[in-house]
Amino acid sequence: MANIAITKRIEEPIQNAAQVTDGISTGYTGMSGFAQFRWPGTLTVDLGSSATVYCIRFLLWDKLGQKGRQRDSRIYKYRLLTSLDHQTWNVLFDTGDTGSNGWQVFAFPEGTEVRYVRIHGLFNSANEAFHVVEIEVYDDKNPPALTAECRLEKTISNPREQAETGDAFPLEDKVRGIIDQIDQLVEDNKAILNPDPFRRLIAQLRTQVTDITNIEKAMNSIRREIMDPVKAELESSGRFSVWGFVVGIIGGLLACVSLIVTLWPAIIKFFQH
């Protein structure tokens, strides 16, 4: 068995998309050898059919494509998700407030059924683009060893522990679309406008979209707090449990309070701009 992501289709119309599944993870430079898209955004590999996967790993640009170069100091923040039906997505990993570059390796000792593999790029400390050199997906318990340093390695025993419905975050996606339209409008009219102040504003808006992402992530957490106890009770007993409903509502209220306390500074900051 081998890397089943080679030559597979990337769904999004991102720059140099084919390079992320071309099987080449060396020789990249600051200008070539990687796919890129503006963050926040997604890169989704369609494997063509479902498969039992034991390892997913990908290389985030780190300036080490040519020997003798020092690793770049930038960090990327992202989420890794998989799906069978393109509707329910399993959140395998979330960098949260931390991040890194280089090889990111995720192992599944018991295997997990996958058709779609998605990198949800949330942040790059260096610029507005998210850069992926290569992504590999193995249906073998013993994939070939890396010849480069592994910067992050995770073993995931229960890949379906955290799931969400829909594609990424709807509100974030809509706001990002509006920003892109403003950017295009400025570009189309730069002959009669001074584009510099508009571009500074657009850059600031793109950065602040991460506040919306954090809010939507927290809302997803609240949804799970409210719905999961009720769903579990219904599945186990086949009937509606008042106790399970009450537990779910209490959990949801506590999560709401926690959300407000945690995100209040970010909400204030977002609406002040």
C-alpha positions in Angstrom: 0.0 0.0 0.0 1.1 3.6 -0.5 0.2 7.3 -0.4 -3.3 7.3 -1.8 -3.5 11.1 -2.1 -1.0 11.2 -5.0 -2.6 12.9 -8.0 -5.9 13.2 -6.3 -8.1 16.3 -6.9 -8.1 19.4 -4.8 -11.6 20.8 -4.6 -10.8 24.4 -4.1 -9.5 26.6 -7.0 -6.4 27.5 -5.1 -3.0 28.5 -6.6 -0.8 25.6 -7.7 -3.3 23.1 -6.3 -1.8 20.1 -8.1 1.6 20.5 -6.4 0.2 19.5 -3.0 -0.5 15.9 -4.2 2.3 15.5 -6.8 4.4 13.3 -4.4 7.3 15.8 -4.3 8.1 17.2 -0.9 11.7 18.5 -1.5 13.3 21.2 -3.6 10.6 23.8 -2.9 11.7 27.4 -2.8 10.1 30.7 -1.6 8.4 31.0 -5.0 7.5 27.4 -6.1 6.8 23.9 -5.0 3.8 24.5 -2.9 0.1 25.3 -3.1 -1.3 28.5 -1.4 -4.5 30.2 -0.5 -5.6 33.2 1.6 -6.4 32.4 5.1 -8.8 31.7 6.6 -9.6 29.1 3.8 -9.6 25.4 3.1 -7.7 22.9 1.1 -9.7 19.7 0.5 -8.4 16.5 -1.0 -11.0 14.1 -2.5 -9.6 10.6 -2.4 -12.2 9.5 -4.9 -13.7 6.8 -2.7 -13.7 5.9 1.0 -10.6 4.1 2.4 -9.3 3.0 5.8 -6.6 5.4 6.6 -3.8 5.0 9.2 -1.7 8.1 8.7 -2.3 11.6 7.4 0.7 13.9 7.2 1.4 17.2 5.4 4.3 19.7 5.1 3.7 23.4 5.8 6.2 25.7 4.1 9.3 26.1 6.4 12.1 27.5 4.1 13.9 24.1 4.2 13.3 23.0 0.7 16.8 23.7 -0.2 19.6 22.2 1.9 21.6 24.4 4.2 18.7 26.9 4.9 17.6 27.9 8.4 14.0 27.1 9.4 11.6 30.0 9.0 10.2 31.4 12.2 6.6 31.7 11.0 3.8 29.7 12.5 0.7 28.3 10.8 -2.5 27.7 12.7 -5.0 25.3 11.3 -7.6 22.5 11.8 -7.5 19.1 10.3 -10.8 17.5 9.3 -12.0 14.4 7.5 -15.4 13.3 6.1 -17.1 10.4 4.3 -20.0 12.4 2.9 -18.8 16.0 2.6 -21.4 17.0 5.2 -20.3 15.6 8.6 -16.7 16.6 9.3 -14.6 15.0 12.0 -12.3 17.5 13.6 -9.1 15.5 14.1 -6.9 18.4 15.4 -7.0 22.1 16.1 -3.8 24.0 16.8 -5.7 26.5 18.9 -3.5 29.4 19.9 -0.3 27.5 19.1 1.1 26.6 15.7 4.2 25.5 13.8 5.5 24.8 10.3 7.2 21.8 8.7 5.8 18.2 8.8 2.6 17.6 10.7 2.0 13.9 11.3 -1.3 12.2 12.5 -1.5 8.5 13.2 -4.7 6.4 13.6 -3.7 3.0 15.2 -7.2 1.5 14.6 -7.7 3.2 11.2 -10.4 5.6 10.3 -12.7 5.6 7.3 -12.0 8.7 5.1 -12.9 10.0 1.7 -12.2 13.8 2.1 -9.2 15.3 3.9 -9.4 19.0 4.7 -6.8 21.5 6.0 -8.7 24.5 7.3 -6.0 27.2 7.3 -6.6 29.8 10.0 -3.4 31.9 10.3 0.1 32.5 9.1 2.2 34.8 11.2 4.3 36.0 8.2 1.6 37.1 5.6 -1.9 36.6 4.3 -1.3 33.3 2.6 -1.4 29.7 3.8 1.2 27.4 2.2 1.1 23.6 1.9 4.0 21.9 0.2 2.6 18.3 0.2 -0.1 16.2 1.8 0.1 12.4 2.1 -2.6 9.9 3.1 -1.6 6.3 3.9 -3.8 3.2 4.0 -0.9 1.3 5.5 -0.2 0.9 9.2 3.5 1.4 8.5 4.0 4.4 6.1 7.5 5.1 4.9 9.7 7.1 7.4 10.1 10.8 6.9 13.5 12.0 5.7 13.0 15.4 7.4 12.3 16.5 10.9 8.7 16.0 12.2 7.5 19.2 13.9 4.2 17.8 15.2 3.2 14.2 15.8 -0.2 13.1 17.2 -1.7 9.7 17.8 -5.5 9.9 17.5 -7.4 6.9 19.0 -10.9 8.2 18.5 -11.1 10.1 15.2 -14.9 10.6 15.5 -14.8 12.2 18.9 -15.6 15.7 17.7 -17.8 16.3 14.7 -19.5 19.2 13.0 -22.0 19.6 10.2 -21.5 21.7 7.2 -18.4 23.1 5.4 -16.0 24.9 7.7 -17.7 27.9 9.3 -20.6 29.5 7.3 -20.4 33.0 8.8 -16.6 33.2 8.4 -17.0 32.0 4.8 -19.6 34.7 4.0 -17.5 37.5 5.6 -14.4 36.3 3.7 -16.4 36.4 0.4 -17.4 40.0 1.1 -13.8 41.0 1.8 -12.7 39.4 -1.4 -15.3 41.4 -3.3 -14.1 44.6 -1.8 -10.5 43.6 -2.7 -11.5 43.0 -6.3 -13.5 46.3 -6.5 -10.4 48.2 -5.4 -8.2 46.3 -7.8 -10.6 47.1 -10.7 -10.7 50.8 -9.9 -7.1 51.4 -8.8 -6.6 53.8 -11.8 -9.0 56.3 -10.2 -8.5 55.4 -6.5 -5.4 55.4 -4.2 -5.5 51.7 -3.4 -3.1 51.8 -0.4 -5.5 52.8 2.4 -8.1 50.3 1.1 -5.5 47.5 1.1 -4.5 48.3 4.6 -8.1 48.2 5.7 -8.6 44.9 3.8 -5.5 43.4 5.5 -6.9 44.4 8.9 -10.3 42.9 8.1 -8.7 39.6 7.0 -6.9 39.4 10.3 -10.0 40.2 12.3 -11.9 37.4 10.5 -10.1 35.1 13.0 -12.3 36.6 15.7 -15.4 35.4 13.8 -13.7 32.0 13.5 -13.2 31.8 17.3 -16.8 32.8 17.9 -18.1 30.2 15.5 -15.9 27.5 17.0 -17.3 28.3 20.4 -20.8 28.2 19.0 -20.1 24.7 17.6 -19.0 23.7 21.1 -22.2 25.0 22.6 -24.2 23.1 20.0 -22.5 19.9 21.1 -23.0 20.7 24.8 -26.8 21.1 24.2 -27.5 18.4 21.6 -25.1 15.6 22.4 -26.7 14.6 25.8 -30.1 14.6 24.3 -29.0 12.6 21.2 -27.1 10.1 23.3 -30.2 9.6 25.5 -32.5 9.1 22.5 -30.1 6.6 20.9 -29.7 4.5 24.1 -33.4 4.4 25.2 -35.3 5.1 22.1 -37.5 7.6 23.9 -37.2 11.3 24.9 -35.7 11.6 28.3 -36.6 14.7 30.4 -33.5 14.2 32.5 -31.3 14.0 29.4 -32.9 17.2 28.1 -32.4 19.0 31.4 -28.8 18.0 31.5 -28.3 19.2 28.0 -29.9 22.6 28.7 -27.8 23.1 31.8 -24.7 22.2 30.0 -25.6 24.6 27.2 -26.2 27.4 29.6 -22.9 26.8 31.4 -21.2 26.8 28.0 -22.9 30.1 27.0 -21.6 31.7 30.2 -18.1 30.4 29.6 -18.3 31.6 25.9 -19.3 35.1 26.9 -16.5 35.3 29.6 -13.9 34.0 27.2 -14.8 35.8 24.0 -16.0 39.1 25.3 -12.7 40.9 24.7 -12.6 39.6 21.1 -16.2 40.6 20.4 -15.6 44.1 21.8 -12.4 44.4 19.7 -14.1 43.2 16.5 -17.0 45.6 16.7 -14.8 48.6 17.6 -13.1 48.4 14.2 
